[in-house]
């Protein structure tokens, strides 16, 4: 930030000086020169922060080298033309090279840099970042959750993971907590990050970007997502809603987990272990292996036992899925009664 501000100030002063000198000391010319300097430098800073910051460094370096060589070649042509060919048309053509050679040098340099970057990524096993792949921001909850590491191991999750410094600070703060449970969760998160870094399918990058005017970590994460054009990986429902409202794409691990759960249809039979009493009178509650809650009518008396149940309905929410069932013996009894009647 300080470097950009210094560049703007120097550009304005330089424009003021050039305008003052070329305008024979007239203040108006000096002010116009300062304005042109501010406009040009502001445009360059805008392009740098909006576009160039998202590109890999190598194409930018090669593009700069190509632009410089093109500018040097075109300048040489102009100088030689003025000495060797004084004709006005030839001089006009020479000036045209001031645009052509730097442009071709810039485009060829960026193209060569991109190809070299892709080649290095293939050789080293790294995944190209920047505009080639959408980066993914990890929030604290999804890191501590740990399932993201398992997804990376399966190969379904790849690309570039971006970890902001303020997320690392939050993990560090949790791991230093006086509460033993929070301390364990924070250390687990740090272990998960270390595990992900060792995976060859993903590239983990720590960024220093911060937003001092924003206090909430979730709000900072959303702002960073908008700045980088990145997706946010989370299992926090509130962060999910806030990010989507502000136009930031979200990858919710819980939604992925719900989508991968086995499909259960009304009328199917399953065997469950009734673990505890439900909210309604006489209800029992069981859980499937994937954590899905199963509510069983009139199963309070079977707590601590395995029972056969029949699915009656399924309730799907953003927080998960609930399956409502009734005892199979009651269903069979009702069917028998209906057949006799």
N, C-alpha and C positions, 0 to 999 in steps of 0.2 A: 504493500500500500504506500509506504513512504517513497519507494523507488518511483512509482507511477506519479505521485504528487510532485516529486522533484523534476521528473521529465516534463510535466505540464508547465511548471514554473519556468524552467529553462527555455522551453519552446516559446512561451509568451514573451520572455525577455529578449530572446533571439529575434523573434518577429518584430518586436518594438524597435530593436536596434537597426535591423535591416530596413524597415520602413522609414526610420529617421534619417539614415544615411542616404538612401536612394531618393528620398523626398526633399533633399536639400534642407533638412532641419525643420520641416513642417510637422507640427504636432498631429495633424489629421492623418498624414501618411503613417506616422509612427503608431497611432492607435489602430489604423487599418491593418498594419503589419502584425501588431500584437493579436488582433482578432483572428487573422489568418493562421498565426502560429497556434492559438488556442484551438481553433477548429480542426486543424490537421492533427495535432497531438491528441485531442480528444477522440477523434475518429480512430486513430491507431490504438489507443488504449481500449476503446470499445471493442474493436476487432480482436485484440489480444485476449481480453477477458471473456468474450462471448464465444469465440470460435477456436482460436489458437490454443487456449488452455485445455481444450478437450482432445487435441490431437497428440499423438505420440511425439516425443522429442526428436527422434531421428528424421522423420520427414520434414520437420520444421528446419532442422540444421541444414539438410541437403537443399531445401528450398531457398534458404538464405544464401548458401554458397552459390547456387545457380543464379539467383537474382544479382548478386554482387558481380559475378563473372560477366553476366549479360550487360550490366550497367557499365562495367569497365570496357567491354568490347564496343558498345555503342558510343561511349564517350571518345574512344580512340578514333572511331569512324568519323565522328563530327569534327574533331580537331584536324585530322588529316584532310578532310574535305574542304575545310576553310582555307587550308594552305595550298592545296593542289588543284581544287576545282571551285573557283569562285562563282560559278553559275548559280543563280537563285534556285532553280528547280532541283539541281543536285544537292544544294544545301537543305532544301525542304525534305528531300528523301533521307538525307543524313539525320535530320531531326526526328524523322519517323522511327529510325532505329532506336531512339531513346525509349520508345514504348515497346517495340517488338522484341529486342534482344533480352531486356530484363524480364519481360513476360514469359517468353519461351524458356529462359533460364530458370525462372521460378517454378513453372509447371513441370519441366523435366526433372528438376531437383526433387520436388515433392513426390513425383511418380517413382523415381529411383529409390528415394528414401522409404516409401511404402513397401516396395518390393523387397528391399533389403530387410526391412523390419519383419515382414511376413516370413522371409527365409530364416531369420534368426529365431523367430518364434517356433518354427517347425523343428529346427535343429535342437534347440534347448528344451523343447517340450512345453514352453510357456504358451499361454493363450493370448492372442493379440487383444489389446485393450483399446480404449478410446472409442472411436466411431465404429470399430469392427464388432464390438460386443457391448451390450448394455451392462454397465457395472451394477452390482447389487450391494446395497447398504445393509449391514447387519445391525439390528438393535440389540439392546442388552437382554431382553427376554428370550429371543430366539437363540442367542449364544448360550445362555444358562440352560435352556431347555435341552440342548444337546442333539436333537434329532437331525439338525442340519449336517452334523459330522457324519452321521450314518448315511444320509442322502449323498454326500460327496463320495463316500466309499463305494456306493452302488454305481456311480458314474452318471446318475440322472441329473446331478447338479454340477455345472462346470462354468468356466468363465472367470471373471474378476470379482472378488469380494473386496469391498472397501470398508475399512474400519476407521471411523473418525477418532481422533485423539480424545474427544470428550466422552466417547463410549468406553474407551480404555480406562479413563479416569473414574468413570462411574463403577466399572467392574472392580477397580483397585479399591475404591471407597467401600464397596460392599464386602470385599474380601478382608478388609481391615476392621469390619464392624465388631462391636462388642457382643452382638448377638451371635451365638454359635451357629444357628441355622443360616442366617444371612452370610456369615463368614464362609460356611461350607459351599453355599450357592455361588458366591463370588469366585472362590478358588476353582470350583468346577467350571465356571465360564472361562477362566484363564486357561485351564487345561484343554477345554474344547477348542479354543482358538489355536493353541499350540499344535493340537492334533490336525486341525484343518490346514495349517501352514505346511505340514509335511505331505499333504496330498498333491500329487502331480497334476491332477485334473483342474485345480483351481489356483488362481494367483491372488494372494492376500496382500493388499496394499494399505498401509497406514497413512492417513492424510491429516494434515495439521489444520485444515479449514475449521474455523470456529465463528461463532456469531455472538460477540460479547454483549450485545443489546438484548439477547434472548436468554432467559434463565432456564426454561424447561428443556430437558434433553430431547424429548420427543419433538418439540417445535424446532429445535436446531436440526434434528435429523430430517424433518420435512423440508426445511429450507435448503439443506445440503443436497437433498434429492432433486429439488428443482434446479439448483445451480449446476449439478453434474448431469442432469437428465438420467438419473439412475432409478432403479426400482428398490423398494424397501422390503427386506425380508424380516418378517415379524410373526409373532403369534398373539400380539396384543390387539384386542378388538377395538379399543378406543383409538389407538394409533392408526389402525387400519381405516377407520371412518374419517379421521381428520386428514390423513394423507390423500384419500380419494376425493374429499371435498376440495382440496387444493390442487388437484390434477396430477398427483404423483402416483405412479403405479405401485401396487402392493402385491407381494407374494406371501400369502398367509399359510404358514405350515399347518395350522389346524384345519383349514379348508382342504388342503391337499390330503391330510390324514382322513378326513371325512369322505372325500371322493374315492379313496382307496379301500374303504371298508366294504366287506362283503354285502351284497344286496340281500335284504330280507323282505319277503313279501307277506302280506296278510294271509293267514291260513296255514303257513308253514309251522312245523313242529320243531322244537329244540329242547335240549336238556340243560338246565341251569342250576346253579347253587344259590339258594336264597340266603343272602348275607345279613340283611337287617330289615327292620320295619320301615314301611313307606310312610308318606305324609298323610294319606287318606286311611280311614279306618279299615283294618284288615289287610292292607296291602303289604306285600313283601318286595324287596329290591334285590336284584342280582346284577352281575356285571359279566359281559363277554370278555374274551381274552384281550381284545383291543381297547377295553375300557368303556365300551358302550353300556349305558344304563338300561336295564330291563326291569320294568315295573310289572309285577304279577298280582292280579286281583285275588283276594281271599287266600293269600299265601303266608300270612303272619304265623300261622301255626306250624309252618314248615321251615322256619328260620333254622339254619345250620344243616339243612338237608338238600339233596338233589331232587329236582322234580321235572316232569315233562310239562311243557307249556305250549300253547298255540298262540301265534302272533295275531293280534287283532288290529293294530294300527302302528304307524311309525311317525314320529314327530321330528322333523329336521330343522335345526336352527343354526345360526352362525357359530354358536358356542359348542355345538355337537349334535348328537342324535340320541333320541330316546325311543325305546321299543316298548309298546304296551301289549301285555299278554294276559291270558287267563289259564287256569289249570286245565291240562288236557282231560283229566277225569271229569271235570264239570262239563267241558265241551262235548265229550262222548256221551255223557248222561243226557244232555239237552237234545243231542241228535237222536238218541234212542227213544226219548220221550216223544219227540216230534214224529218219529216213524210209527210209533204205536198209536199216536192220536190220529 
